[in-house]
Amino acid sequence: MNWKDFGINLADGVASFVGSWTFIIWQTVILIIWGAVNILHFSNFDPYPFILMNLLLSSQAAYATPMILMSSNRQAIKDREELLKDLKVDQESKEILQSIMVLLIKLEEDLALDRQAIKEHAEILAEIKKIKKTSKSHG
């Protein structure tokens, strides 16, 4: 694996984890414990106003934000590519549907012609029956 792939995977992993409820819950628990330990004076490693906590959170944000943006940009590119594929399929489907519509119109026209031909044949058959009837009554 090269460094670019490593960076991509790392950014996607960080974005996925930082955007999860697991991360939010654990970070909240840690911050509450941090504050409680220092406010209740169990330890005084970071007394109020929690300068060390602010430094750590700022550092976390400074690294997490660009990774989230990189991951988001890559996802936007993937989404755009998927959209273009969908658009191509939609255009092909539209062309197929238009061809089907042309065929259906042609079939409808042919059916109308067939109905007309059947009607004309029925009229001819009725004429023939009349002629036969007339010729039997004369003969």
N, C-alpha and C positions, 0 to 999 in steps of 0.2 A: 504494500500500500504506500502510495506517495504522500507527500505532505499536504497536497491540495485535497485529496480524498480524506485524509485524516482531519483536516480543518473543517471540511464540509460535514463529515459525520459528527465531529465534536459540536459544531454550531447547531446542527439539527437535534442532537441529544440534549444539549443545554436548553434550547428553546422548548423542546418537548417537556423536559423536567420542570423548568421554571414556570411554565404555563399550566402546571398540573395542580390539582387540589392537594395532593400529597405534599408538594413543596410549600404551598401556602400554609397549610396546617402546621407542618414541622417548623417553618420559620416563625410562625406566630407563637408556638409553644416555646421555642428557644428564646425569643425576645421577651416573653412574659417571665420566664425563669431568670433570664439575665437581669431584667429590671428588678424583680423581686429579691434576688440574691443581693443586689447592690443597694436597694432602698432599705431593706430590712437589716442591712449591715452583717449578713453572714460572711460576706467578703467585701472588700473595698477596692477590688481591682479596677473598677470603672464607675466611680461615684457619679451621682447626678451632676450634670446633664448628659451623661453617657457618651462622652467624646469618642471613646474607643468603639462603641457600638455604631455610632454615626460614621466613623471612618470605615469600618468593615462593611456597613450597608452601602456606603458610597462606592467603595471598591467593587462590591458585588454588582451594583448597578452599572458601573463603568465597563465591566467586562460582559455582563449579561446582555445589555442593550444592543451592542453591535452584533453579537451572535444571534440574537432574536431577529434583528433586521436582516442579516445575511440569510438566515433560514427563510424569513418571510419573502425576500426577493427571489430566492430559488423557487419557493412555492408558487409565487406569482408567475414565474417563467413556465413552470410545469402546467399551471392552470391555463395560461395563454396557449400553450401547445395543444393541450387537451381541447380547448375551445375551438382552435383551428381544425382539429380532426373532426370534432362534432359538426362544425360548419360545412366541411367537405362532405360528410355523410348526409347532412340535411340537403345540400345542393344536389347530390346524386339522387336522393330520395325524391326531391321535387321534380327532377328531370324524368324519373321513372313514372311518377304519378301523372305528369303531363302526357307522357306517351300512352299511359293507360287510358287517360281521358280521351285522347284522340281516337284510340281504338274503340272505346265505348260509344263515342259519337258515331263512328263509322258503322258499328254494329247496330246502333239505333236506326240509322238511315237504311241499312240493309234490311232490317226487320220491317220497317215501314214499307219498303219496296216489296218485300215478301208478302206482307199483309195485303197490299194492293193487288199483287199478282194472284193471291188466293181468292180475293174478292172477284177479280176479273174471271178467273177460272170457274168460280161458282156461277157467275152470270152466264158464261158460255155453256156450262153444264145444264143450267136451267133452260136455256134456249134449245139445246139439243133434245132435252126431255120433251119440250113443247112440240118440237118438230116431229119426234117419234110418235107422240100422242096424236098429233094431227094426221100423220101418215097412216097410222093404224085405223083411225076412224074413217079414212077415205078408202082404205084398201080392203 
